[in-house]
Amino acid sequence: VNFGGSIVLCGESAELGYWDPMKAPHFTWSWSGSSDVWILDVELPAESKTECKVVHITAAGEVIWEYTANRVLEIPSVETMRDGEVTLMWCDEVTDLVTPK
């Protein structure tokens, strides 16, 4: 991602912008040792499943969607987990499971 570009998590739920990248939550960039790290903090309803994609929005406003199938985030019950995290790789074809922090 070049300077001025952004990464969003766009999906079928209200929290992820109802498939509208301009309404989706933005990742924030940081540097970790020798690589870029993009971090997103978003609350999703417990015991839910939602489809989504990582989307790159260039500095010029071009929207670039992942070319793989939709990701599926499965959120466990509140009793099972209070906070969780998911590691996403661009165009990774694996179903993404939320794991405890």
All heavy atoms as an XYZ file, in Angstrom:
790
protein
N       0.851     -1.177      0.000
C       0.000      0.000      0.000
C       0.892      1.234      0.000
O       1.703      1.406      0.903
C      -0.929      0.007      1.240
C      -1.736      1.273      1.296
C      -1.819     -1.215      1.257
N       0.736      2.059     -0.989
C       1.522      3.278     -1.077
C       0.960      4.351     -0.158
O      -0.194      4.286      0.278
C       1.542      3.798     -2.514
C       2.316      2.872     -3.423
O       3.277      2.239     -3.003
N       1.895      2.789     -4.677
N       1.782      5.374      0.110
C       1.369      6.469      0.974
C       0.051      7.057      0.475
O      -0.124      7.290     -0.716
C       2.448      7.560      0.998
C       2.107      8.689      1.918
C       2.268      8.555      3.281
C       1.586      9.865      1.419
C       1.940      9.584      4.142
C       1.246     10.907      2.265
C       1.423     10.767      3.633
N      -0.879      7.266      1.402
C      -2.176      7.832      1.052
C      -3.238      6.786      0.817
O      -4.426      7.094      0.788
N      -2.833      5.528      0.642
C      -3.785      4.443      0.462
C      -4.263      3.922      1.806
O      -3.705      4.253      2.855
N      -5.301      3.115      1.788
C      -5.811      2.545      3.025
C      -6.315      1.127      2.797
O      -6.521      0.699      1.659
C      -6.922      3.426      3.613
O      -8.010      3.515      2.716
N      -6.504      0.434      3.897
C      -7.033     -0.932      3.889
C      -8.278     -0.936      4.763
O      -8.267     -0.391      5.873
C      -6.003     -1.938      4.448
C      -4.707     -1.916      3.658
C      -6.581     -3.341      4.515
C      -4.817     -2.478      2.260
N      -9.358     -1.546      4.272
C     -10.596     -1.651      5.046
C     -11.047     -3.102      5.087
O     -10.640     -3.918      4.258
C     -11.728     -0.763      4.467
C     -11.320      0.703      4.439
C     -12.171     -1.212      3.089
N     -11.897     -3.408      6.065
C     -12.531     -4.726      6.142
C     -13.998     -4.516      5.826
O     -14.745     -3.920      6.596
C     -12.353     -5.351      7.525
C     -12.863     -6.785      7.667
C     -12.116     -7.721      6.708
C     -12.731     -7.269      9.092
N     -14.394     -4.963      4.662
C     -15.726     -4.702      4.129
C     -16.540     -5.993      4.132
O     -16.036     -7.039      3.733
C     -15.581     -4.159      2.703
S     -17.084     -3.469      2.043
N     -17.788     -5.908      4.592
C     -18.578     -7.124      4.643
C     -20.068     -6.884      4.720
O     -20.551     -5.763      4.585
N     -20.782     -7.979      5.009
C     -22.235     -7.971      4.947
C     -22.913     -7.338      6.155
O     -24.101     -7.042      6.102
C     -22.754     -9.398      4.761
C     -22.469    -10.310      5.939
C     -22.951    -11.733      5.704
O     -23.871    -11.943      4.899
O     -22.394    -12.634      6.335
N     -22.201     -7.098      7.243
C     -22.822     -6.553      8.450
C     -22.710     -5.034      8.501
O     -21.895     -4.420      7.801
C     -22.161     -7.160      9.696
O     -20.824     -6.716      9.787
N     -23.509     -4.424      9.370
C     -23.449     -2.977      9.561
C     -22.066     -2.552     10.026
O     -21.535     -1.530      9.586
C     -24.507     -2.543     10.578
N     -21.454     -3.351     10.919
C     -20.134     -3.034     11.455
C     -19.062     -3.013     10.376
O     -18.034     -2.363     10.533
C     -19.737     -4.050     12.532
C     -20.618     -4.086     13.744
C     -21.871     -4.942     13.590
O     -22.091     -5.544     12.519
O     -22.653     -4.998     14.556
N     -19.304     -3.715      9.266
C     -18.333     -3.799      8.173
C     -18.800     -3.058      6.917
O     -18.286     -3.273      5.824
C     -18.023     -5.267      7.857
C     -17.471     -6.085      9.039
C     -17.196     -7.514      8.619
C     -16.233     -5.443      9.631
N     -19.790     -2.183      7.069
C     -20.174     -1.277      5.988
C     -21.168     -1.782      4.973
O     -21.366     -1.145      3.944
N     -21.818     -2.919      5.235
C     -22.794     -3.464      4.270
C     -22.235     -3.536      2.852
O     -22.867     -3.128      1.889
C     -24.096     -2.655      4.261
C     -24.940     -2.785      5.502
C     -25.294     -1.653      6.231
C     -25.402     -4.015      5.949
C     -26.085     -1.751      7.369
C     -26.190     -4.120      7.081
C     -26.534     -2.997      7.785
O     -27.306     -3.090      8.902
N     -21.032     -4.038      2.695
C     -20.341     -4.216      1.408
C     -20.006     -2.894      0.707
O     -19.724     -2.874     -0.481
C     -21.108     -5.141      0.459
C     -21.150     -6.554      0.940
C     -22.248     -7.240      1.351
C     -20.053     -7.466      1.063
N     -21.897     -8.515      1.743
C     -20.549     -8.688      1.573
C     -18.679     -7.375      0.812
C     -19.751     -9.787      1.818
C     -17.879     -8.482      1.063
C     -18.416     -9.671      1.553
N     -20.031     -1.784      1.427
C     -19.642     -0.497      0.854
C     -18.275     -0.123      1.423
O     -18.168      0.240      2.600
C     -20.675      0.575      1.214
C     -20.351      1.937      0.614
O     -19.195      2.157      0.165
O     -21.254      2.794      0.616
N     -17.204     -0.217      0.623
C     -15.862      0.059      1.138
C     -15.710      1.449      1.750
O     -14.900      1.656      2.647
C     -14.955     -0.082     -0.092
C     -15.723     -0.878     -1.058
C     -17.174     -0.592     -0.792
N     -16.501      2.409      1.292
C     -16.393      3.762      1.827
C     -17.009      3.878      3.222
O     -16.779      4.850      3.927
C     -17.041      4.773      0.882
C     -16.407      4.802     -0.496
S     -14.601      4.963     -0.396
C     -14.119      4.407     -2.001
N     -17.803      2.884      3.617
C     -18.407      2.870      4.956
C     -17.744      1.853      5.876
O     -18.073      1.774      7.047
C     -19.900      2.554      4.841
C     -20.698      3.621      4.125
C     -22.151      3.244      4.035
C     -22.948      4.303      3.276
N     -24.336      3.886      3.071
N     -16.826      1.071      5.343
C     -16.174      0.008      6.102
C     -15.109      0.575      7.041
O     -14.522      1.621      6.756
C     -15.545     -1.001      5.136
N     -14.840     -0.122      8.156
C     -13.809      0.357      9.081
C     -12.408      0.224      8.488
O     -12.102     -0.756      7.809
C     -13.986     -0.540     10.310
C     -14.658     -1.763      9.801
C     -15.491     -1.341      8.629
N     -11.577      1.215      8.778
C     -10.213      1.288      8.258
C      -9.213      0.660      9.223
O      -9.291      0.874     10.430
C      -9.804      2.745      8.025
C     -10.478      3.368      6.861
N      -9.797      3.707      5.716
C     -11.767      3.694      6.638
C     -10.647      4.226      4.842
N     -11.843      4.230      5.388
N      -8.274     -0.077      8.666
C      -7.135     -0.566      9.432
C      -6.191      0.614      9.652
O      -6.158      1.542      8.846
C      -6.368     -1.644      8.647
C      -7.047     -2.979      8.565
C      -8.042     -3.220      7.630
C      -6.667     -4.010      9.407
C      -8.648     -4.458      7.536
C      -7.258     -5.254      9.323
C      -8.258     -5.488      8.390
N      -5.407      0.563     10.726
C      -4.345      1.549     10.929
C      -3.011      0.864     10.682
O      -2.847     -0.327     10.975
C      -4.369      2.155     12.346
O      -4.289      1.108     13.303
C      -5.629      2.954     12.575
N      -2.061      1.606     10.144
C      -0.764      1.063      9.780
C       0.226      1.233     10.919
O       0.210      2.233     11.625
C      -0.236      1.779      8.541
C       1.151      1.365      8.163
C       1.492      0.298      7.385
C       2.370      1.980      8.552
N       2.858      0.226      7.267
C       3.427      1.243      7.988
C       2.680      3.082      9.338
C       4.751      1.576      8.163
C       4.012      3.413      9.525
C       5.038      2.660      8.932
N       1.079      0.239     11.091
C       2.225      0.389     11.989
C       3.365     -0.455     11.432
O       3.192     -1.228     10.491
C       1.878     -0.020     13.422
O       1.681     -1.404     13.524
N       4.523     -0.276     12.010
C       5.722     -0.980     11.571
C       6.122     -1.951     12.665
O       6.165     -1.591     13.830
C       6.831      0.025     11.298
C       8.095     -0.569     10.795
C       9.245     -0.748     11.491
C       8.344     -1.093      9.486
N      10.199     -1.326     10.701
C       9.666     -1.558      9.454
C       7.576     -1.222      8.343
C      10.236     -2.134      8.330
C       8.150     -1.785      7.223
C       9.464     -2.236      7.218
N       6.397     -3.193     12.298
C       6.788     -4.192     13.284
C       8.071     -4.862     12.815
O       8.037     -5.772     11.977
C       5.680     -5.229     13.464
O       6.075     -6.230     14.369
N       9.194     -4.404     13.318
C      10.477     -4.992     12.943
C      10.835     -4.724     11.508
O      11.369     -3.680     11.177
N      10.496     -5.656     10.636
C      10.864     -5.509      9.230
C       9.661     -5.578      8.287
O       9.828     -5.795      7.097
C      11.869     -6.604      8.856
O      11.264     -7.867      9.038
N       8.449     -5.422      8.831
C       7.288     -5.526      7.940
C       6.161     -4.586      8.365
O       6.089     -4.137      9.507
C       6.773     -6.972      7.913
O       6.321     -7.350      9.199
N       5.286     -4.317      7.399
C       4.088     -3.524      7.663
C       3.094     -4.373      8.432
O       2.929     -5.566      8.146
C       3.425     -3.105      6.354
C       4.261     -2.144      5.548
O       4.866     -1.248      6.157
O       4.303     -2.290      4.319
N       2.388     -3.750      9.362
C       1.319     -4.414     10.104
C       0.112     -3.487     10.074
O       0.230     -2.301     10.372
C       1.735     -4.697     11.567
C       0.584     -5.295     12.349
C       2.948     -5.604     11.619
N      -1.021     -4.023      9.681
C      -2.260     -3.251      9.646
C      -3.177     -3.803     10.736
O      -3.423     -5.005     10.793
C      -2.919     -3.367      8.274
C      -2.137     -2.688      7.206
C      -1.072     -3.195      6.528
C      -2.323     -1.375      6.723
N      -0.580     -2.265      5.635
C      -1.344     -1.134      5.734
C      -3.235     -0.350      7.017
C      -1.255      0.065      5.039
C      -3.135      0.847      6.328
C      -2.158      1.039      5.350
N      -3.703     -2.924     11.592
C      -4.490     -3.341     12.750
C      -5.874     -2.720     12.682
O      -6.029     -1.540     12.362
C      -3.777     -2.913     14.050
C      -2.409     -3.586     14.123
C      -4.624     -3.241     15.275
C      -1.512     -3.041     15.205
N      -6.876     -3.521     13.005
C      -8.263     -3.048     13.022
C      -8.915     -3.535     14.307
O      -8.807     -4.710     14.653
C      -9.030     -3.599     11.814
C     -10.535     -3.347     11.790
C     -10.829     -1.863     11.625
C     -11.200     -4.148     10.690
N      -9.586     -2.650     14.993
C     -10.346     -3.000     16.190
C     -11.807     -2.757     15.869
O     -12.210     -1.618     15.621
C      -9.888     -2.143     17.368
C     -10.539     -2.554     18.682
O     -11.070     -3.679     18.768
O     -10.507     -1.739     19.624
N     -12.591     -3.823     15.818
C     -14.013     -3.702     15.491
C     -14.796     -4.683     16.356
O     -14.331     -5.790     16.623
C     -14.265     -3.959     13.975
C     -13.890     -5.356     13.568
C     -15.698     -3.656     13.590
N     -15.964     -4.256     16.821
C     -16.822     -5.129     17.614
C     -17.865     -5.768     16.706
O     -18.558     -5.075     15.959
C     -17.513     -4.341     18.724
C     -16.558     -3.916     19.812
C     -17.270     -3.315     21.010
O     -18.434     -3.683     21.266
O     -16.647     -2.479     21.672
N     -17.959     -7.093     16.792
C     -18.951     -7.852     16.038
C     -19.823     -8.601     17.035
O     -19.341     -8.992     18.101
C     -18.271     -8.828     15.081
C     -17.413     -8.177     13.988
C     -16.608     -9.237     13.248
C     -18.284     -7.400     13.019
N     -21.088     -8.839     16.719
C     -21.983     -9.509     17.657
C     -21.518    -10.933     17.993
O     -21.042    -11.659     17.126
C     -23.324     -9.555     16.925
C     -23.202     -8.585     15.804
C     -21.755     -8.470     15.482
N     -21.689    -11.303     19.269
C     -21.361    -12.661     19.704
C     -22.263    -13.658     18.998
O     -23.385    -13.338     18.597
C     -21.535    -12.779     21.212
N     -21.751    -14.873     18.843
C     -22.476    -15.981     18.212
C     -22.996    -15.596     16.830
O     -24.139    -15.860     16.477
C     -23.618    -16.447     19.109
C     -23.137    -16.984     20.439
C     -24.261    -17.507     21.304
O     -25.248    -18.032     20.755
O     -24.136    -17.395     22.528
N     -22.141    -14.961     16.051
C     -22.533    -14.572     14.693
C     -21.505    -15.074     13.691
O     -20.406    -15.471     14.050
C     -22.662    -13.048     14.584
O     -21.403    -12.421     14.729
N     -21.902    -15.056     12.451
C     -21.030    -15.413     11.337
C     -21.232    -14.328     10.295
O     -22.363    -13.965      9.983
C     -21.431    -16.779     10.782
C     -20.519    -17.296      9.689
C     -21.038    -18.581      9.067
C     -20.911    -19.735     10.022
N     -21.212    -21.025      9.363
N     -20.146    -13.785      9.775
C     -20.267    -12.723      8.780
C     -19.247    -12.916      7.663
O     -18.127    -13.351      7.907
C     -20.126    -11.328      9.423
O     -20.443    -10.336      8.450
C     -18.728    -11.080      9.959
N     -19.668    -12.631      6.445
C     -18.764    -12.706      5.301
C     -18.140    -11.341      5.076
O     -18.773    -10.301      5.293
C     -19.523    -13.142      4.047
C     -19.983    -14.577      4.121
C     -20.508    -15.096      2.800
O     -20.114    -14.573      1.737
O     -21.316    -16.033      2.834
N     -16.876    -11.357      4.630
C     -16.163    -10.096      4.427
C     -14.985    -10.285      3.484
O     -14.638    -11.405      3.116
C     -15.688     -9.541      5.770
S     -14.588    -10.647      6.664
N     -14.390     -9.173      3.097
C     -13.165     -9.155      2.289
C     -12.293     -7.997      2.759
O     -12.797     -6.975      3.226
C     -13.471     -8.944      0.807
C     -14.010    -10.153      0.084
C     -14.110     -9.865     -1.399
C     -14.631    -11.052     -2.171
N     -13.623    -12.057     -2.445
N     -11.000     -8.158      2.599
C     -10.067     -7.060      2.802
C     -10.033     -6.281      1.491
O      -9.978     -6.872      0.411
C      -8.663     -7.583      3.171
C      -7.674     -6.437      3.302
C      -8.725     -8.397      4.461
N     -10.107     -4.952      1.588
C     -10.169     -4.096      0.406
C      -9.087     -3.029      0.510
O      -8.913     -2.412      1.562
C     -11.558     -3.430      0.274
C     -11.618     -2.530     -0.951
C     -12.663     -4.483      0.225
N      -8.365     -2.818     -0.589
C      -7.347     -1.766     -0.664
C      -7.959     -0.588     -1.407
O      -8.473     -0.749     -2.511
C      -6.124     -2.311     -1.408
C      -5.089     -1.292     -1.715
N      -4.233     -1.421     -2.779
C      -4.749     -0.121     -1.133
C      -3.419     -0.395     -2.827
N      -3.716      0.416     -1.837
N      -7.895      0.581     -0.788
C      -8.339      1.804     -1.443
C      -7.088      2.642     -1.690
O      -6.390      3.022     -0.755
C      -9.355      2.581     -0.583
C     -10.567      1.685     -0.272
C      -9.791      3.865     -1.293
C     -11.548      2.282      0.709
N      -6.775      2.880     -2.960
C      -5.551      3.618     -3.302
C      -5.716      5.102     -2.981
O      -6.837      5.585     -2.766
C      -5.205      3.468     -4.791
O      -6.193      4.155     -5.563
C      -5.123      2.007     -5.216
N      -4.608      5.816     -2.980
C      -4.638      7.261     -2.736
C      -5.493      7.979     -3.779
O      -6.094      9.017     -3.492
C      -3.223      7.816     -2.742
N      -5.585      7.406     -4.978
C      -6.401      8.000     -6.051
C      -7.880      7.614     -5.937
O      -8.705      8.061     -6.722
C      -5.864      7.568     -7.412
N      -8.228      6.765     -4.945
C      -9.620      6.369     -4.743
C     -10.025      5.091     -5.443
O     -11.186      4.696     -5.385
N      -9.080      4.409     -6.105
C      -9.391      3.138     -6.759
C      -9.632      2.071     -5.684
O      -8.884      1.971     -4.715
C      -8.233      2.708     -7.654
C      -8.459      1.377     -8.348
C      -7.246      0.924     -9.143
O      -6.183      1.573     -9.086
O      -7.376     -0.115     -9.809
N     -10.676      1.288     -5.859
C     -11.033      0.236     -4.910
C     -10.577     -1.104     -5.467
O     -10.980     -1.497     -6.565
C     -12.555      0.231     -4.639
C     -12.946     -0.925     -3.749
C     -12.989      1.558     -4.027
N      -9.723     -1.800     -4.714
C      -9.187     -3.090     -5.147
C      -9.623     -4.155     -4.142
O      -9.169     -4.169     -2.995
C      -7.648     -3.038     -5.250
C      -7.222     -1.925     -6.210
C      -7.098     -4.400     -5.679
C      -5.750     -1.611     -6.181
N     -10.506     -5.041     -4.592
C     -11.031     -6.110     -3.739
C     -10.105     -7.321     -3.812
O      -9.503     -7.580     -4.849
C     -12.413     -6.545     -4.221
C     -13.466     -5.502     -4.072
C     -13.683     -4.422     -4.896
C     -14.450     -5.423     -3.047
N     -14.737     -3.691     -4.434
C     -15.237     -4.283     -3.304
C     -14.751     -6.212     -1.944
C     -16.302     -3.914     -2.487
C     -15.812     -5.846     -1.135
C     -16.570     -4.711     -1.405
N     -10.043     -8.086     -2.715
C      -9.356     -9.378     -2.765
C     -10.020    -10.206     -3.855
O     -11.238    -10.142     -4.033
C      -9.518    -10.136     -1.447
C      -8.728     -9.583     -0.317
C      -8.882    -10.429      0.923
O     -10.000    -10.476      1.474
O      -7.892    -11.047      1.345
N      -9.242    -10.981     -4.590
C      -9.808    -11.757     -5.702
C     -10.253    -13.154     -5.275
O     -10.753    -13.915     -6.087
C      -8.814    -11.840     -6.859
C      -7.463    -12.400     -6.486
C      -7.249    -13.763     -6.360
C      -6.396    -11.546     -6.245
C      -6.009    -14.273     -6.005
C      -5.153    -12.041     -5.897
C      -4.966    -13.399     -5.776
O      -3.741    -13.888     -5.423
N     -10.094    -13.499     -4.019
C     -10.489    -14.824     -3.529
C     -11.937    -14.806     -3.049
O     -12.575    -13.758     -3.007
C      -9.575    -15.242     -2.362
O      -9.624    -14.218     -1.367
C      -8.152    -15.435     -2.822
N     -12.427    -15.978     -2.675
C     -13.784    -16.096     -2.129
C     -13.913    -15.250     -0.865
O     -12.916    -14.903     -0.225
C     -14.083    -17.561     -1.809
N     -15.151    -14.926     -0.508
C     -15.383    -14.160      0.709
C     -14.807    -14.888      1.915
O     -14.862    -16.116      2.007
C     -16.876    -13.956      0.945
C     -17.507    -13.057     -0.084
O     -16.823    -12.408     -0.868
N     -18.820    -13.020     -0.096
N     -14.271    -14.124      2.848
C     -13.843    -14.670      4.133
C     -15.090    -14.880      4.975
O     -16.088    -14.179      4.797
C     -12.935    -13.684      4.860
C     -11.645    -13.393      4.120
C     -10.913    -12.242      4.810
N      -9.686    -11.947      4.126
C      -8.513    -12.534      4.383
N      -8.446    -13.457      5.322
N      -7.438    -12.203      3.720
N     -15.031    -15.801      5.912
C     -16.124    -16.010      6.854
C     -15.552    -15.891      8.258
O     -14.695    -16.681      8.653
C     -16.788    -17.396      6.658
C     -17.896    -17.595      7.680
C     -17.330    -17.534      5.243
N     -16.017    -14.875      8.991
C     -15.609    -14.711     10.383
C     -16.683    -15.313     11.268
O     -17.857    -14.938     11.167
C     -15.432    -13.233     10.729
C     -14.322    -12.480     10.017
C     -14.342    -11.015     10.422
C     -12.970    -13.096     10.330
N     -16.301    -16.246     12.115
C     -17.230    -16.879     13.049
C     -16.914    -16.382     14.445
O     -15.829    -16.614     14.958
C     -17.105    -18.390     12.977
C     -17.500    -18.944     11.620
C     -17.482    -20.464     11.579
O     -17.897    -21.092     12.563
O     -17.033    -20.984     10.550
N     -17.866    -15.676     15.053
C     -17.670    -15.080     16.362
C     -18.307    -15.993     17.416
O     -19.498    -16.275     17.343
C     -18.309    -13.669     16.428
C     -17.934    -12.830     15.202
C     -17.941    -12.990     17.735
C     -16.459    -12.642     14.981
N     -17.525    -16.445     18.411
C     -18.080    -17.330     19.439
C     -18.950    -16.574     20.448
O     -19.093    -15.350     20.369
C     -16.832    -17.898     20.111
C     -15.752    -16.941     19.829
C     -16.107    -16.238     18.546
N     -19.497    -17.309     21.413
C     -20.339    -16.708     22.446
C     -19.507    -15.865     23.400
O     -18.288    -16.036     23.513
C     -21.057    -17.808     23.241
O     -20.110    -18.517     24.018
N     -20.167    -14.958     24.100
C     -19.499    -14.089     25.067
C     -18.881    -14.931     26.188
O     -17.795    -14.630     26.674
C     -20.490    -13.061     25.652
C     -19.854    -12.264     26.775
C     -21.000    -12.140     24.561
N     -19.554    -16.012     26.583
C     -19.043    -16.876     27.637
C     -17.728    -17.530     27.234
O     -16.861    -17.776     28.054
C     -20.057    -17.974     28.001
C     -21.339    -17.463     28.611
C     -22.325    -16.923     27.579
O     -22.298    -17.364     26.403
O     -23.114    -16.033     27.942
N     -17.579    -17.822     25.957
C     -16.378    -18.476     25.447
C     -15.210    -17.512     25.343
O     -14.083    -17.853     25.658
C     -16.652    -19.083     24.049
O     -17.774    -19.941     24.140
C     -15.462    -19.844     23.542
N     -15.499    -16.282     24.935
C     -14.409    -15.352     24.687
C     -14.892    -13.915     24.810
O     -15.911    -13.544     24.263
C     -13.843    -15.579     23.291
C     -12.732    -14.661     22.930
S     -12.026    -15.043     21.343
C     -13.439    -14.922     20.296
N     -14.134    -13.114     25.497
C     -14.449    -11.698     25.652
C     -13.806    -10.874     24.539
O     -14.440    -10.063     23.905
C     -13.934    -11.261     27.009
C     -14.482    -10.044     27.500
C     -15.384    -10.156     28.689
N     -15.631     -8.777     29.059
C     -16.746     -8.162     28.798
N     -17.734     -8.792     28.259
N     -16.898     -6.918     29.108
N     -12.514    -11.063     24.317
C     -11.784    -10.378     23.251
C     -11.110    -11.429     22.387
O     -10.676    -12.460     22.882
C     -10.691     -9.457     23.819
C     -11.270     -8.251     24.521
O     -12.276     -7.716     24.031
O     -10.713     -7.854     25.560
N     -11.011    -11.154     21.118
C     -10.340    -12.100     20.229
C      -9.605    -11.372     19.135
O      -9.721    -10.166     18.977
N      -8.823    -12.122     18.395
C      -8.113    -11.522     17.274
C      -8.060    -12.491     16.116
O      -8.165    -13.706     16.290
C      -6.712    -11.076     17.684
C      -5.813    -12.177     18.142
C      -4.463    -11.648     18.620
O      -4.385    -10.520     19.131
O      -3.502    -12.390     18.452
N      -7.928    -11.927     14.939
C      -7.822    -12.690     13.710
C      -6.629    -12.145     12.947
O      -6.446    -10.938     12.843
C      -9.090    -12.528     12.837
C      -8.935    -13.255     11.522
C     -10.314    -13.004     13.575
N      -5.810    -13.033     12.416
C      -4.713    -12.618     11.550
C      -5.138    -12.867     10.117
O      -5.509    -13.985      9.761
C      -3.429    -13.402     11.872
O      -3.084    -13.170     13.232
C      -2.286    -12.990     10.964
N      -5.126    -11.820      9.304
C      -5.545    -11.920      7.912
C      -4.361    -11.657      7.001
O      -3.576    -10.755      7.248
C      -6.637    -10.885      7.608
C      -7.878    -10.897      8.481
C      -8.768     -9.714      8.134
C      -8.636    -12.186      8.317
N      -4.253    -12.442      5.955
C      -3.248    -12.218      4.923
C      -4.003    -11.900      3.633
O      -5.018    -12.524      3.343
C      -2.380    -13.458      4.728
C      -1.624    -13.891      5.977
S      -0.379    -12.725      6.502
C       0.823    -12.927      5.217
N      -3.504    -10.951      2.864
C      -4.157    -10.557      1.612
C      -4.372    -11.773      0.725
O      -3.446    -12.525      0.451
C      -3.292     -9.518      0.903
C      -3.847     -9.048     -0.403
C      -3.461     -9.464     -1.637
C      -4.881     -8.090     -0.607
N      -4.191     -8.806     -2.596
C      -5.076     -7.957     -1.998
C      -5.675     -7.328      0.241
C      -6.017     -7.099     -2.549
C      -6.608     -6.475     -0.309
C      -6.776     -6.360     -1.679
N      -5.601    -11.977      0.298
C      -6.012    -13.054     -0.611
C      -5.758    -14.454     -0.057
O      -5.657    -15.411     -0.823
C      -5.372    -12.883     -1.982
S      -5.987    -11.423     -2.835
N      -5.674    -14.596      1.255
C      -5.571    -15.915      1.882
C      -6.934    -16.586      1.754
O      -7.956    -15.991      2.048
C      -5.198    -15.738      3.354
C      -4.936    -17.053      4.050
O      -4.899    -18.096      3.378
O      -4.755    -17.017      5.281
N      -6.968    -17.830      1.313
C      -8.228    -18.506      1.026
C      -8.783    -19.320      2.194
O      -9.690    -20.105      2.026
C      -8.056    -19.406     -0.198
C      -7.727    -18.607     -1.440
C      -7.639    -19.463     -2.690
O      -8.231    -20.542     -2.722
O      -6.980    -19.022     -3.635
N      -8.284    -19.115      3.384
C      -8.701    -19.899      4.543
C      -9.846    -19.197      5.267
O      -9.870    -17.981      5.376
C      -7.500    -20.074      5.502
C      -7.894    -20.838      6.738
C      -6.354    -20.760      4.788
N     -10.814    -19.975      5.802
C     -11.854    -19.401      6.663
C     -11.170    -18.877      7.909
O     -10.338    -19.547      8.490
C     -12.893    -20.465      7.033
O     -13.548    -20.883      5.847
C     -13.931    -19.908      8.001
N     -11.513    -17.673      8.321
C     -10.827    -17.019      9.423
C     -11.577    -17.250     10.735
O     -12.742    -16.916     10.850
C     -10.721    -15.525      9.136
C      -9.927    -15.286      7.857
O      -8.758    -15.669      7.825
O     -10.513    -14.768      6.898
N     -10.897    -17.849     11.700
C     -11.479    -18.125     12.997
C     -10.987    -17.094     14.003
O      -9.802    -16.784     14.046
C     -11.111    -19.528     13.472
C     -11.583    -20.663     12.558
C     -11.065    -21.999     13.080
C     -13.097    -20.680     12.464
N     -11.894    -16.598     14.813
C     -11.526    -15.655     15.849
C     -10.941    -16.450     17.014
O     -11.545    -17.401     17.489
C     -12.755    -14.836     16.309
C     -12.390    -13.906     17.431
C     -13.332    -14.081     15.133
N      -9.751    -16.061     17.459
C      -9.095    -16.763     18.565
C      -8.907    -15.809     19.739
O      -8.755    -14.607     19.549
C      -7.730    -17.307     18.140
O      -6.936    -16.229     17.625
C      -7.874    -18.364     17.055
N      -8.922    -16.341     20.974
C      -8.751    -15.475     22.151
C      -7.424    -14.758     22.121
O      -6.434    -15.293     21.630
C      -8.813    -16.445     23.322
C      -9.488    -17.660     22.799
C      -9.138    -17.730     21.328
N      -7.403    -13.541     22.675
C      -6.157    -12.773     22.802
C      -5.328    -13.356     23.920
O      -5.814    -13.800     24.894
C      -6.432    -11.312     23.096
C      -6.859    -10.530     21.893
C      -6.972     -9.077     22.287
C      -7.354     -8.239     21.104
N      -7.501     -6.845     21.436
